[in-house]
Amino acid sequence: MLRRGTQAHTFQQINQALDRVGASLGVSSGRDTLSIGGRCLGDDLGLLLDLLEEMLRAPSFDERELSRMRGQLLTSMAELDTDPSYRAALAFIDALYTSEHPYGRPMLGTASCIRGLEPEDVRGHYAQHMHPEGAVFAIVGSFEPEWVIERFGTTLGAWRPAAVPARWTCPPTELPLQRVYRTIEIPARPQLDVMYGVLGMRRHAPDYYAATVVNVVLAELGMMGRLGATIRDEKGLVYDIDSSLLASQAPRHWVISAGVDPQHLAATITATDQVLERMREELISESELEDARNLLIGSLPLQMETNEGIASYLMNAMTYKLGIDFVERYPDLIGSVTAEQVREVMRRYWVPGREVITVAGTLTP
C-alpha cells in the first residue's frame, strides 16, 4: 500500500509523474525485509527521492485502493492454488518450520486474513514497524553524492516516528527427527512438482561459502550440476532439476526442486538420495572443485557491470555487514574452500533420513 498513494499524491498521480519521465518505483515485501527500488535518469533523481520520502513518511492507505488490492491478492491466491510449484513450496515450508514459525507461513497470507484487512490494520502495522532505524539505501549512477546526502539529511533525516520497533529475533528451527513426506493432489496437473530439502545456515555461518560451492556442484556446473547430469541426462527421470540455498540473518532452507512425471517419482527420490549420499561419502575431484570456485568468483564481477547489479551488491553488503571491500575479499573466501569442507557441509546439513519432501500435482490417474 505504500505505492498506492500518499497524502500528497494519489496512486494515479504517482503513476503519471513517473510515466512522464520514463521512471519506475516499486515496493516489495520479503521474509526479512521491505524493499523499495526505482530507476530514473540522473536529472529526475529529485522526483524519485520526493516520492520515496512521501511513500515512507506520509502514505495515505486509501480505503478504495486497499479494496482493489485485496481483490487482486485474492485473485492471485486463487490462481496459485492450482499451481503445483506454489503448493509444493507452501507444503514444504509448513512441514519444515510449521505454521507457528514466521518462515512457515505463506508470503501472501491466507484468503481469510486478506479479506479481513481494514485500513486501520494497515495503519497500525505501519505505525508499529516502519522506522528509519536499520534502513539501508543504495543509489548508483550519475549524480552528485553531496547533493544526495544533503537531501536525505533534510527529508528522511528528519523522519522521527514515535515508536521504535522492537528488535526481532527468529525462533529456532530444528530438522525433523525422521523424513517427512507430504503429497498435495491437484486435478489436471500431470507434471508433479517436487521439493526435497533440509534446513540450511545463517548468512554469517562459517561454512556458508563452502555451502555455496556445494550448491554449484549439485545444480550449476555443466548446466544442472551433478543432479542434472545424473537424474535428468543419464537416467531421464525429470524435466528439470535445481537446488537453491537460502540464507539470511536466521537459518533458511536448502532445497532441491524438480519437475517429474508421476511414474518416475519414486525413482527420482531414490536417485536424489544417491547423488547426495555420494557427496557425503566421497571427496569431490580437484578439477570439479576448481570449476565451482571459478564459476562463483567470476559471477560477482559480472553482476557489477550494471547499476542495478552494483546497487544490489551494496544492499547485500550493508544489510549483512560484509564490508564495502567484500568484492575484493570474495575470491579468497571462495578460493580457500577445500574438498574436505565440501564433504563436511554435506554431512552436517544433508542428514539422511531427516529431509522434508513435498509433491504436488495429479498423483492418481
Residue frames as qw, qx, qy, qz and C-alpha x, y, z in Angstrom:
[[0.000, 0.881, 0.473, 0.000, 0.00, 0.00, 0.00],
 [0.367, -0.606, 0.090, 0.700, 3.00, 2.37, 0.28],
 [0.228, -0.042, 0.586, 0.776, 2.96, 2.59, -3.52],
 [0.038, 0.568, 0.778, 0.266, -0.82, 3.07, -3.71],
 [0.065, -0.830, -0.260, -0.488, -0.93, 6.75, -2.80],
 [0.412, -0.086, -0.443, 0.791, 0.40, 9.32, -0.35],
 [0.050, -0.722, -0.494, 0.483, -1.16, 12.26, 1.45],
 [0.030, 0.615, -0.200, -0.762, 0.06, 14.50, -1.39],
 [0.347, 0.342, -0.633, -0.601, -0.44, 12.27, -4.45],
 [0.880, 0.069, 0.245, -0.400, -2.95, 9.61, -5.45],
 [0.733, -0.086, 0.630, 0.241, -1.89, 6.29, -6.93],
 [0.609, 0.673, 0.363, 0.211, -2.81, 7.58, -10.39],
 [0.074, 0.985, -0.152, 0.020, -0.84, 10.81, -9.90],
 [0.535, -0.582, 0.576, 0.210, 2.25, 8.88, -8.82],
 [0.726, 0.215, 0.594, 0.273, 1.99, 6.71, -11.93],
 [0.427, 0.869, 0.206, 0.144, 1.54, 9.75, -14.17],
 [0.175, -0.925, 0.321, 0.101, 4.55, 11.55, -12.65],
 [0.605, -0.360, 0.660, 0.263, 6.76, 8.51, -13.21],
 [0.679, 0.459, 0.535, 0.207, 5.44, 7.84, -16.72],
 [0.260, 0.963, 0.029, -0.070, 6.19, 11.41, -17.80],
 [0.035, -0.831, 0.550, 0.077, 9.90, 10.90, -17.24],
 [0.803, 0.290, -0.513, -0.084, 10.11, 7.18, -18.00],
 [0.038, -0.462, 0.752, -0.469, 10.99, 6.29, -14.40],
 [0.724, -0.266, -0.604, -0.200, 9.92, 3.39, -12.21],
 [0.152, -0.411, 0.614, -0.657, 9.40, 2.95, -8.48],
 [0.759, -0.208, -0.526, -0.322, 8.18, -0.21, -6.77],
 [0.417, -0.509, 0.573, -0.489, 7.80, -1.80, -3.35],
 [0.765, 0.018, -0.628, -0.141, 8.25, -5.45, -2.42],
 [0.572, -0.573, 0.416, -0.413, 7.98, -7.30, 0.87],
 [0.620, 0.279, -0.733, 0.020, 10.07, -10.36, 1.67],
 [0.759, -0.365, -0.524, 0.126, 10.58, -12.70, 4.59],
 [0.604, -0.372, -0.281, 0.646, 13.06, -10.40, 6.31],
 [0.200, -0.279, 0.063, 0.937, 12.89, -7.02, 4.60],
 [0.389, 0.807, 0.418, -0.151, 10.68, -4.48, 2.90],
 [0.481, -0.169, 0.382, 0.771, 12.38, -3.06, -0.19],
 [0.372, 0.851, 0.207, -0.307, 11.78, -0.05, -2.41],
 [0.553, -0.150, 0.501, 0.648, 13.54, 0.10, -5.75],
 [0.398, 0.841, 0.215, -0.296, 13.48, 2.62, -8.56],
 [0.595, 0.027, 0.425, 0.682, 15.17, 3.65, -11.79],
 [0.236, 0.927, 0.243, -0.160, 15.36, 7.03, -13.50],
 [0.563, 0.605, -0.060, 0.560, 17.60, 9.40, -15.44],
 [0.494, -0.121, -0.383, 0.771, 20.05, 11.38, -13.35],
 [0.065, -0.256, -0.054, -0.963, 18.09, 14.60, -13.90],
 [0.611, -0.415, -0.348, -0.577, 14.96, 13.00, -12.43],
 [0.496, -0.043, -0.760, 0.418, 16.54, 11.70, -9.22],
 [0.121, -0.085, 0.378, -0.914, 14.95, 14.52, -7.24],
 [0.669, -0.111, -0.237, -0.696, 11.47, 13.37, -8.29],
 [0.746, -0.059, -0.663, -0.007, 12.20, 9.79, -7.24],
 [0.329, 0.016, -0.648, 0.687, 13.54, 10.90, -3.86],
 [0.355, -0.134, 0.141, -0.914, 10.48, 13.13, -3.31],
 [0.780, -0.118, -0.365, -0.495, 8.12, 10.24, -3.98],
 [0.636, 0.026, -0.712, 0.296, 10.23, 7.89, -1.87],
 [0.057, 0.088, -0.535, 0.838, 10.01, 10.25, 1.08],
 [0.566, -0.117, -0.032, -0.816, 6.24, 10.64, 0.67],
 [0.790, -0.051, -0.562, -0.240, 5.73, 6.89, 0.49],
 [0.552, -0.002, -0.692, 0.465, 7.76, 6.28, 3.62],
 [0.103, -0.045, -0.473, 0.874, 6.63, 9.22, 5.73],
 [0.390, 0.247, 0.257, -0.849, 3.09, 10.01, 4.58],
 [0.072, -0.134, -0.905, -0.399, 1.29, 7.07, 2.94],
 [0.461, -0.154, -0.048, -0.873, -2.48, 7.53, 2.60],
 [0.097, 0.083, 0.978, -0.165, -3.66, 3.91, 2.96],
 [0.463, 0.081, -0.152, -0.870, -6.73, 4.84, 0.95],
 [0.611, 0.051, 0.692, -0.381, -9.67, 2.52, 1.61],
 [0.770, 0.537, 0.021, -0.342, -10.61, 2.23, -2.07],
 [0.411, 0.636, -0.652, -0.038, -7.06, 1.29, -3.03],
 [0.284, -0.302, 0.862, -0.293, -6.93, -1.26, -0.22],
 [0.757, 0.261, 0.437, -0.411, -10.17, -2.79, -1.51],
 [0.694, 0.627, -0.286, -0.210, -8.69, -3.07, -5.02],
 [0.159, 0.571, -0.795, 0.127, -5.51, -4.61, -3.66],
 [0.565, -0.108, 0.725, -0.380, -7.49, -7.13, -1.61],
 [0.822, 0.430, 0.172, -0.332, -9.29, -8.19, -4.78],
 [0.528, 0.678, -0.509, -0.059, -6.04, -8.53, -6.72],
 [0.123, -0.459, 0.841, -0.257, -4.42, -10.59, -3.97],
 [0.691, 0.067, 0.602, -0.395, -7.41, -12.90, -3.64],
 [0.788, 0.555, -0.085, -0.252, -7.42, -13.45, -7.41],
 [0.320, 0.646, -0.689, 0.077, -3.69, -14.23, -7.39],
 [0.361, -0.305, 0.810, -0.348, -4.14, -16.64, -4.49],
 [0.819, 0.256, 0.350, -0.375, -6.96, -18.45, -6.28],
 [0.690, 0.629, -0.341, -0.111, -4.73, -18.89, -9.35],
 [0.111, 0.586, -0.770, 0.227, -1.79, -20.07, -7.26],
 [0.691, -0.193, 0.548, -0.431, -3.98, -22.60, -5.51],
 [0.929, 0.306, 0.182, -0.105, -3.83, -24.74, -8.68],
 [0.409, 0.769, -0.482, 0.093, -0.08, -24.17, -9.26],
 [0.944, -0.170, -0.251, 0.129, 1.83, -27.34, -8.26],
 [0.545, 0.340, -0.337, 0.688, 5.10, -25.47, -7.74],
 [0.222, -0.533, 0.208, -0.789, 3.47, -22.99, -5.35],
 [0.832, -0.396, -0.068, -0.382, 1.54, -25.65, -3.48],
 [0.886, 0.019, -0.336, 0.319, 4.63, -27.85, -3.09],
 [0.313, 0.414, -0.340, 0.784, 6.56, -24.85, -1.72],
 [0.488, -0.526, 0.105, -0.689, 3.79, -24.00, 0.77],
 [0.940, -0.269, -0.170, -0.125, 3.67, -27.57, 1.99],
 [0.738, 0.233, -0.375, 0.510, 7.45, -27.66, 2.26],
 [0.083, 0.457, -0.361, 0.809, 7.81, -24.57, 4.49],
 [0.694, -0.447, 0.024, -0.564, 4.86, -25.67, 6.60],
 [0.960, -0.117, -0.250, 0.054, 6.44, -29.09, 7.14],
 [0.637, 0.270, -0.359, 0.626, 9.93, -27.73, 7.86],
 [0.079, 0.299, -0.329, 0.892, 9.11, -24.68, 10.01],
 [0.089, -0.538, -0.808, 0.226, 5.43, -25.29, 10.97],
 [0.029, 0.741, 0.407, 0.534, 2.77, -22.60, 10.64],
 [0.490, -0.817, -0.221, 0.208, 3.71, -21.23, 14.07],
 [0.556, -0.342, 0.214, 0.726, 7.04, -20.02, 12.68],
 [0.238, 0.756, -0.028, -0.609, 7.24, -16.82, 10.57],
 [0.082, 0.442, -0.731, -0.513, 9.08, -18.68, 7.79],
 [0.189, 0.152, 0.969, 0.048, 6.39, -21.37, 7.72],
 [0.336, 0.642, 0.491, -0.484, 3.58, -19.02, 6.66],
 [0.544, 0.571, 0.466, 0.401, 2.51, -18.08, 3.11],
 [0.319, -0.066, 0.052, 0.944, 4.13, -14.86, 1.91],
 [0.183, -0.356, -0.405, -0.822, 0.77, -13.63, 0.60],
 [0.393, -0.094, 0.524, -0.750, -1.05, -14.60, 3.77],
 [0.174, 0.283, 0.943, 0.018, -4.31, -16.54, 3.69],
 [0.084, -0.477, -0.561, -0.671, -7.57, -15.67, 1.98],
 [0.421, -0.742, -0.522, 0.024, -9.37, -15.18, 5.31],
 [0.473, -0.480, -0.107, 0.731, -6.58, -12.89, 6.54],
 [0.192, 0.079, 0.367, 0.906, -6.64, -10.77, 3.36],
 [0.198, -0.610, -0.617, -0.457, -10.44, -10.46, 3.39],
 [0.476, -0.739, -0.439, 0.187, -10.36, -9.17, 6.94],
 [0.483, -0.128, -0.050, 0.865, -7.71, -6.48, 6.49],
 [0.040, 0.924, 0.379, 0.033, -9.02, -2.96, 7.05],
 [0.334, 0.776, -0.141, 0.516, -7.23, 0.40, 6.67],
 [0.458, -0.792, 0.274, -0.296, -6.77, 0.65, 10.45],
 [0.944, -0.202, 0.195, 0.171, -4.93, -2.70, 10.43],
 [0.710, 0.471, 0.035, 0.522, -2.51, -1.43, 7.78],
 [0.007, -0.847, 0.155, -0.508, -2.03, 1.90, 9.56],
 [0.726, -0.641, 0.210, -0.132, -1.39, 0.10, 12.83],
 [0.923, 0.014, 0.144, 0.358, 1.26, -2.11, 11.27],
 [0.457, 0.687, -0.024, 0.565, 2.88, 0.92, 9.65],
 [0.284, -0.848, 0.180, -0.409, 2.97, 2.83, 12.95],
 [0.839, -0.489, 0.237, -0.019, 4.43, -0.14, 14.79],
 [0.874, -0.052, 0.333, 0.349, 7.05, -1.30, 12.29],
 [0.568, 0.668, 0.134, 0.462, 8.01, 1.37, 9.76],
 [0.421, -0.870, 0.092, 0.238, 11.04, 3.23, 11.09],
 [0.484, 0.802, -0.346, 0.055, 14.31, 4.54, 9.60],
 [0.431, -0.624, 0.647, -0.081, 16.41, 2.68, 12.17],
 [0.649, -0.093, 0.744, 0.134, 18.19, -0.14, 10.38],
 [0.661, 0.706, 0.205, -0.150, 17.25, 1.15, 6.93],
 [0.538, -0.281, 0.503, 0.615, 19.81, 0.83, 4.14],
 [0.499, 0.809, 0.119, -0.286, 19.90, 2.98, 0.98],
 [0.554, -0.199, 0.537, 0.604, 21.99, 2.44, -2.13],
 [0.469, 0.826, 0.124, -0.286, 21.99, 4.80, -5.13],
 [0.594, -0.193, 0.545, 0.559, 24.14, 4.07, -8.18],
 [0.490, 0.708, 0.431, 0.271, 24.54, 6.19, -11.30],
 [0.381, 0.331, 0.043, 0.862, 25.43, 9.71, -12.41],
 [0.328, -0.865, -0.303, -0.229, 24.65, 12.17, -9.61],
 [0.139, 0.634, -0.438, 0.622, 26.34, 14.42, -7.05],
 [0.582, -0.249, -0.731, 0.254, 26.81, 12.43, -3.82],
 [0.149, -0.077, -0.424, 0.890, 26.97, 15.57, -1.67],
 [0.409, -0.124, -0.184, -0.885, 23.60, 16.71, -3.01],
 [0.685, -0.232, -0.640, -0.260, 22.01, 13.33, -2.25],
 [0.481, -0.174, -0.664, 0.546, 23.45, 13.25, 1.27],
 [0.065, 0.021, 0.230, -0.971, 22.18, 16.75, 1.97],
 [0.540, -0.159, -0.402, -0.722, 18.78, 15.83, 0.51],
 [0.657, -0.254, -0.709, 0.026, 18.48, 12.79, 2.73],
 [0.319, -0.091, -0.550, 0.767, 19.51, 14.84, 5.75],
 [0.216, 0.041, 0.129, -0.967, 16.73, 17.37, 5.30],
 [0.669, -0.067, -0.371, -0.641, 13.98, 14.92, 4.26],
 [0.853, -0.183, -0.484, -0.067, 14.28, 11.36, 5.51],
 [0.439, 0.180, -0.561, 0.678, 16.83, 12.54, 8.04],
 [0.272, -0.231, 0.286, -0.889, 14.02, 14.39, 9.77],
 [0.733, -0.213, -0.498, -0.412, 11.83, 11.27, 9.92],
 [0.025, 0.257, -0.777, 0.574, 11.37, 10.51, 13.61],
 [0.613, -0.362, -0.569, -0.410, 8.44, 8.13, 14.21],
 [0.514, -0.619, 0.285, -0.521, 7.19, 7.97, 17.79],
 [0.919, -0.254, 0.276, -0.126, 7.54, 4.21, 18.13],
 [0.136, 0.619, -0.760, -0.144, 10.85, 2.39, 17.73],
 [0.906, 0.018, -0.302, -0.296, 10.20, -1.20, 16.63],
 [0.712, -0.518, 0.472, -0.048, 11.48, -3.91, 18.91],
 [0.158, 0.538, -0.784, -0.264, 14.40, -5.89, 17.55],
 [0.920, 0.064, -0.019, -0.387, 13.03, -9.11, 16.09],
 [0.176, -0.457, 0.871, 0.046, 14.70, -12.43, 16.71],
 [0.678, 0.134, -0.556, -0.463, 13.85, -15.52, 14.69],
 [0.826, -0.326, 0.341, -0.308, 12.52, -18.50, 16.64],
 [0.210, -0.442, 0.851, 0.191, 14.76, -21.58, 16.47],
 [0.852, 0.277, -0.152, -0.417, 14.08, -24.33, 13.96],
 [0.436, -0.392, 0.808, 0.053, 15.19, -27.94, 14.06],
 [0.392, 0.198, -0.766, -0.469, 15.25, -30.60, 11.36],
 [0.866, -0.195, -0.030, -0.460, 12.56, -33.25, 11.77],
 [0.522, -0.467, 0.710, -0.075, 13.76, -36.40, 13.51],
 [0.556, 0.107, 0.791, 0.232, 12.71, -38.50, 10.52],
 [0.078, 0.059, 0.569, 0.817, 11.93, -37.95, 6.87],
 [0.366, 0.491, 0.463, -0.640, 8.68, -36.02, 6.30],
 [0.115, 0.090, 0.763, 0.629, 6.77, -36.82, 3.11],
 [0.340, 0.520, 0.465, -0.631, 3.67, -34.89, 2.02],
 [0.211, 0.223, 0.722, 0.620, 1.60, -35.03, -1.15],
 [0.291, 0.474, 0.254, -0.791, -0.90, -32.48, -2.49],
 [0.404, 0.357, 0.789, 0.294, -3.36, -33.71, -5.10],
 [0.209, 0.538, -0.033, -0.816, -4.19, -31.10, -7.78],
 [0.705, 0.441, 0.554, -0.047, -6.52, -32.20, -10.60],
 [0.627, 0.747, 0.174, 0.136, -5.42, -31.91, -14.24],
 [0.021, -0.895, 0.444, 0.021, -1.76, -31.23, -13.42],
 [0.984, 0.121, -0.122, 0.038, 0.10, -34.22, -14.87],
 [0.548, 0.459, -0.445, 0.540, 3.59, -32.89, -14.14],
 [0.672, -0.648, -0.312, 0.178, 4.49, -33.23, -10.48],
 [0.160, 0.788, -0.332, 0.494, 6.49, -30.56, -8.71],
 [0.848, -0.317, -0.351, 0.239, 8.79, -31.99, -6.07],
 [0.025, -0.832, 0.361, -0.420, 10.65, -30.20, -3.29],
 [0.906, -0.186, -0.296, 0.238, 13.29, -32.11, -1.34],
 [0.234, 0.711, -0.277, 0.602, 15.23, -30.20, 1.27],
 [0.647, -0.352, -0.495, 0.461, 16.68, -29.51, 4.68],
 [0.232, -0.962, -0.097, 0.110, 17.39, -26.61, 7.00],
 [0.647, 0.536, -0.151, 0.521, 20.42, -24.57, 5.96],
 [0.568, -0.283, -0.302, 0.711, 22.58, -21.99, 7.73],
 [0.048, -0.907, -0.166, 0.384, 22.70, -18.30, 8.61],
 [0.545, 0.815, -0.062, 0.187, 24.36, -15.97, 6.12],
 [0.044, -0.838, 0.490, -0.235, 27.18, -15.39, 8.61],
 [0.940, -0.257, 0.223, -0.017, 27.78, -19.08, 9.33],
 [0.295, -0.651, 0.604, 0.353, 31.46, -20.06, 8.92],
 [0.449, 0.010, 0.837, 0.314, 30.54, -22.78, 6.41],
 [0.484, 0.697, 0.279, -0.449, 28.32, -20.58, 4.23],
 [0.288, 0.709, -0.476, -0.434, 30.94, -20.24, 1.45],
 [0.143, -0.195, 0.961, 0.133, 31.61, -23.96, 1.39],
 [0.450, 0.435, 0.721, -0.297, 27.84, -24.46, 1.11],
 [0.448, 0.737, -0.053, -0.503, 27.69, -22.15, -1.93],
 [0.117, 0.489, -0.803, -0.321, 30.35, -24.30, -3.57],
 [0.311, 0.112, 0.936, -0.124, 28.32, -27.41, -2.76],
 [0.490, 0.604, 0.425, -0.463, 25.23, -25.85, -4.33],
 [0.353, 0.687, -0.421, -0.476, 27.12, -25.06, -7.55],
 [0.027, -0.281, 0.947, 0.151, 28.42, -28.64, -7.75],
 [0.375, 0.291, 0.832, -0.285, 24.93, -30.01, -7.18],
 [0.407, 0.689, 0.569, -0.188, 22.99, -27.84, -9.61],
 [0.226, 0.899, -0.059, -0.370, 25.04, -25.46, -11.76],
 [0.229, -0.522, 0.694, 0.440, 28.22, -26.96, -13.19],
 [0.047, -0.022, 0.876, 0.480, 27.65, -28.07, -16.77],
 [0.371, -0.344, -0.498, -0.705, 24.09, -26.70, -16.87],
 [0.701, -0.515, -0.134, -0.475, 22.46, -28.54, -13.95],
 [0.263, -0.615, 0.674, -0.314, 25.37, -29.91, -11.94],
 [0.023, -0.160, 0.985, -0.059, 25.51, -33.45, -10.61],
 [0.476, 0.321, 0.638, -0.514, 21.76, -33.55, -10.09],
 [0.598, 0.607, -0.070, -0.519, 21.04, -32.69, -13.71],
 [0.277, 0.520, -0.773, -0.235, 23.79, -34.88, -15.14],
 [0.075, -0.075, 0.981, -0.162, 22.65, -37.95, -13.23],
 [0.341, 0.377, 0.736, -0.447, 18.89, -37.62, -12.75],
 [0.517, 0.670, 0.098, -0.523, 17.91, -35.79, -15.93],
 [0.395, 0.653, -0.540, -0.355, 20.56, -36.58, -18.57],
 [0.061, 0.308, -0.949, -0.011, 21.71, -40.07, -17.57],
 [0.181, 0.205, 0.924, -0.267, 18.51, -41.55, -16.10],
 [0.170, -0.255, -0.542, -0.782, 15.93, -39.39, -17.90],
 [0.225, -0.451, -0.818, 0.276, 13.75, -39.12, -14.79],
 [0.050, -0.716, -0.370, 0.590, 12.99, -35.38, -14.59],
 [0.417, 0.820, 0.284, 0.270, 12.14, -32.50, -16.89],
 [0.210, 0.738, -0.275, 0.579, 14.26, -30.10, -14.87],
 [0.751, -0.501, -0.346, 0.256, 16.03, -30.03, -11.51],
 [0.190, 0.724, -0.211, 0.629, 17.63, -27.29, -9.44],
 [0.620, -0.414, -0.503, 0.438, 18.98, -26.55, -5.97],
 [0.017, -0.803, -0.026, -0.595, 18.53, -23.30, -4.03],
 [0.560, -0.223, -0.515, 0.609, 20.50, -22.28, -0.95],
 [0.166, -0.837, -0.186, -0.487, 18.75, -19.53, 1.02],
 [0.591, -0.250, -0.441, 0.627, 20.49, -17.74, 3.86],
 [0.080, -0.814, -0.119, -0.563, 19.67, -14.62, 5.86],
 [0.179, -0.613, 0.496, -0.588, 20.04, -13.39, 9.44],
 [0.710, -0.206, 0.567, -0.363, 18.42, -16.67, 10.51],
 [0.274, -0.134, 0.906, 0.293, 18.80, -20.18, 9.05],
 [0.650, 0.364, -0.065, -0.664, 16.71, -20.75, 5.93],
 [0.891, 0.075, 0.441, -0.078, 16.05, -23.84, 3.87],
 [0.010, -0.492, 0.733, 0.470, 18.22, -25.54, 1.30],
 [0.720, 0.293, 0.515, -0.361, 16.00, -27.23, -1.24],
 [0.140, -0.119, 0.805, 0.564, 16.18, -29.29, -4.42],
 [0.576, 0.447, 0.315, -0.608, 13.21, -28.77, -6.75],
 [0.144, -0.129, 0.850, 0.490, 12.26, -30.85, -9.78],
 [0.674, 0.258, -0.039, -0.691, 9.53, -31.34, -12.37],
 [0.185, -0.203, 0.961, 0.029, 8.70, -35.05, -12.61],
 [0.608, -0.067, -0.565, -0.553, 6.39, -37.42, -14.45],
 [0.729, -0.412, 0.259, -0.482, 4.29, -39.31, -11.84],
 [0.989, 0.058, -0.135, -0.012, 5.61, -42.69, -12.99],
 [0.652, 0.396, -0.379, 0.524, 9.17, -41.56, -12.22],
 [0.363, -0.812, 0.120, -0.441, 8.51, -40.06, -8.78],
 [0.869, -0.472, 0.143, 0.032, 9.86, -42.90, -6.64],
 [0.843, 0.201, 0.066, 0.494, 12.91, -43.38, -8.87],
 [0.219, 0.778, -0.067, 0.585, 13.64, -39.63, -8.77],
 [0.537, -0.772, 0.192, -0.280, 13.66, -39.55, -4.97],
 [0.935, -0.221, 0.170, 0.219, 15.90, -42.62, -4.87],
 [0.682, 0.463, 0.042, 0.564, 18.29, -41.11, -7.41],
 [0.067, -0.856, 0.128, -0.497, 18.42, -37.85, -5.43],
 [0.783, -0.592, 0.184, -0.049, 19.25, -39.82, -2.28],
 [0.911, 0.049, 0.142, 0.385, 22.11, -41.48, -4.16],
 [0.421, 0.697, -0.041, 0.579, 23.58, -38.23, -5.51],
 [0.333, -0.827, 0.195, -0.408, 23.57, -36.70, -2.04],
 [0.902, -0.394, 0.167, 0.062, 25.00, -39.85, -0.45],
 [0.805, 0.312, 0.024, 0.503, 27.91, -39.81, -2.88],
 [0.134, 0.787, -0.130, 0.588, 28.60, -36.18, -1.98],
 [0.626, -0.706, 0.195, -0.269, 28.61, -37.13, 1.71],
 [0.940, -0.226, 0.210, 0.145, 30.93, -40.10, 1.26],
 [0.769, 0.224, 0.196, 0.566, 33.43, -39.07, -1.43],
 [0.216, -0.624, 0.083, 0.746, 35.69, -36.08, -1.81],
 [0.592, 0.780, 0.164, -0.121, 34.93, -34.15, -4.99],
 [0.788, 0.207, 0.132, 0.565, 37.75, -34.02, -7.52],
 [0.338, -0.480, 0.006, 0.810, 40.13, -31.08, -7.58],
 [0.105, 0.133, 0.530, 0.831, 39.03, -30.18, -11.11],
 [0.226, -0.657, -0.665, -0.274, 35.34, -30.14, -10.12],
 [0.406, -0.703, -0.330, 0.482, 36.15, -28.02, -7.07],
 [0.301, -0.269, 0.223, 0.887, 38.20, -25.61, -9.17],
 [0.001, -0.383, -0.632, -0.674, 35.41, -25.27, -11.73],
 [0.313, -0.752, -0.580, -0.010, 32.89, -24.47, -8.99],
 [0.403, -0.612, -0.134, 0.667, 35.16, -21.90, -7.38],
 [0.235, -0.051, 0.400, 0.884, 35.88, -20.24, -10.72],
 [0.086, -0.572, -0.667, -0.470, 32.19, -20.03, -11.57],
 [0.362, -0.797, -0.439, 0.204, 31.38, -18.33, -8.25],
 [0.409, -0.496, 0.060, 0.763, 34.36, -15.97, -8.36],
 [0.200, 0.096, 0.523, 0.823, 33.61, -14.99, -11.95],
 [0.071, -0.668, -0.697, -0.251, 29.92, -14.30, -11.34],
 [0.277, -0.745, -0.336, 0.505, 30.40, -11.38, -8.94],
 [0.186, -0.350, 0.279, 0.875, 32.26, -9.08, -11.39],
 [0.008, 0.327, 0.738, 0.591, 29.57, -9.82, -13.98],
 [0.199, -0.741, -0.629, 0.126, 26.94, -8.68, -11.50],
 [0.287, -0.669, -0.107, 0.677, 28.84, -5.42, -11.02],
 [0.316, 0.092, 0.511, 0.794, 28.60, -4.45, -14.71],
 [0.118, -0.637, -0.511, -0.565, 25.21, -2.72, -14.32],
 [0.173, -0.435, 0.281, -0.838, 23.93, -0.01, -12.00],
 [0.808, -0.327, -0.114, -0.477, 21.24, -2.37, -10.77],
 [0.885, 0.001, -0.414, 0.211, 23.81, -5.07, -10.05],
 [0.341, 0.318, -0.442, 0.766, 26.07, -2.69, -8.13],
 [0.440, -0.425, 0.145, -0.778, 23.10, -1.41, -6.10],
 [0.912, -0.225, -0.246, -0.239, 22.09, -4.98, -5.28],
 [0.729, 0.144, -0.467, 0.479, 25.66, -5.78, -4.22],
 [0.057, 0.393, -0.359, 0.845, 25.81, -2.71, -1.99],
 [0.676, -0.393, -0.016, -0.623, 22.47, -3.53, -0.38],
 [0.933, -0.117, -0.341, 0.022, 23.61, -7.07, 0.34],
 [0.568, 0.252, -0.445, 0.645, 26.97, -5.92, 1.70],
 [0.140, -0.396, 0.299, -0.857, 25.37, -3.35, 4.01],
 [0.778, -0.337, -0.156, -0.506, 22.45, -5.50, 5.12],
 [0.952, -0.189, -0.216, 0.105, 24.74, -8.32, 6.20],
 [0.328, -0.894, 0.298, 0.064, 27.60, -6.01, 7.25],
 [0.932, 0.157, 0.139, 0.295, 30.02, -7.67, 4.85],
 [0.385, -0.593, 0.231, 0.668, 32.07, -4.52, 4.29],
 [0.489, 0.788, -0.058, -0.370, 32.37, -2.44, 1.14],
 [0.091, 0.628, -0.739, -0.225, 35.61, -4.31, 0.33],
 [0.782, -0.002, 0.581, -0.224, 33.72, -7.62, 0.19],
 [0.789, 0.601, -0.020, -0.125, 34.12, -7.79, -3.59],
 [0.287, 0.734, -0.603, 0.124, 37.90, -7.77, -3.09],
 [0.354, -0.393, 0.792, -0.305, 37.83, -10.43, -0.36],
 [0.862, 0.157, 0.179, -0.447, 35.31, -12.71, -2.07],
 [0.729, 0.465, -0.497, -0.071, 37.82, -14.56, -4.32],
 [0.140, 0.409, -0.812, 0.393, 39.85, -15.60, -1.26],
 [0.583, -0.107, 0.525, -0.611, 36.74, -16.63, 0.67],
 [0.901, 0.282, 0.027, -0.329, 35.64, -18.91, -2.16],
 [0.598, 0.582, -0.547, 0.057, 39.12, -19.91, -3.28],
 [0.083, -0.465, 0.781, -0.409, 40.00, -21.23, 0.17],
 [0.847, -0.068, 0.225, -0.477, 37.13, -23.75, 0.23],
 [0.040, -0.407, 0.906, 0.114, 38.51, -27.30, 0.27],
 [0.582, -0.043, -0.716, -0.383, 37.11, -30.67, -0.82],
 [0.318, -0.167, -0.829, 0.428, 37.07, -31.72, 2.84],
 [0.171, 0.206, 0.349, -0.898, 34.93, -28.69, 3.74],
 [0.525, 0.064, -0.439, -0.726, 32.53, -29.54, 0.91],
 [0.547, -0.129, -0.825, -0.058, 32.07, -33.06, 2.27],
 [0.173, -0.182, -0.682, 0.687, 31.69, -31.75, 5.83],
 [0.351, 0.111, 0.034, -0.929, 28.92, -29.36, 4.75],
 [0.610, -0.032, -0.622, -0.490, 27.08, -32.23, 3.10],
 [0.484, -0.157, -0.824, 0.247, 27.35, -34.35, 6.23],
 [0.055, -0.149, -0.507, 0.847, 26.30, -31.53, 8.54],
 [0.389, 0.222, 0.078, -0.891, 23.24, -30.27, 6.67],
 [0.697, 0.141, -0.459, -0.532, 22.02, -33.04, 4.36],
 [0.328, -0.262, 0.841, -0.342, 21.41, -35.57, 7.13],
 [0.369, -0.034, -0.817, -0.442, 19.96, -38.75, 5.59],
 [0.333, -0.415, -0.844, 0.060, 16.50, -39.66, 6.83],
 [0.146, -0.582, -0.454, 0.658, 15.72, -36.15, 8.14],
 [0.063, 0.036, 0.411, 0.909, 14.70, -34.44, 4.89],
 [0.433, 0.492, 0.453, -0.604, 11.36, -32.84, 4.04],
 [0.113, 0.034, 0.766, 0.632, 9.84, -33.94, 0.71],
 [0.433, 0.496, 0.435, -0.615, 6.67, -32.46, -0.75],
 [0.178, 0.092, 0.787, 0.583, 4.97, -33.37, -4.03],
 [0.383, 0.512, 0.351, -0.684, 2.13, -31.51, -5.73],
 [0.299, 0.276, -0.614, -0.676, 0.19, -32.36, -8.89],
 [0.862, 0.026, -0.095, -0.498, -2.01, -35.17, -10.20],
 [0.206, -0.455, 0.861, -0.096, -0.63, -38.22, -8.45],
 [0.507, 0.172, 0.832, -0.143, -3.53, -40.53, -9.27],
 [0.107, 0.139, 0.715, 0.676, -4.91, -41.22, -12.79]]
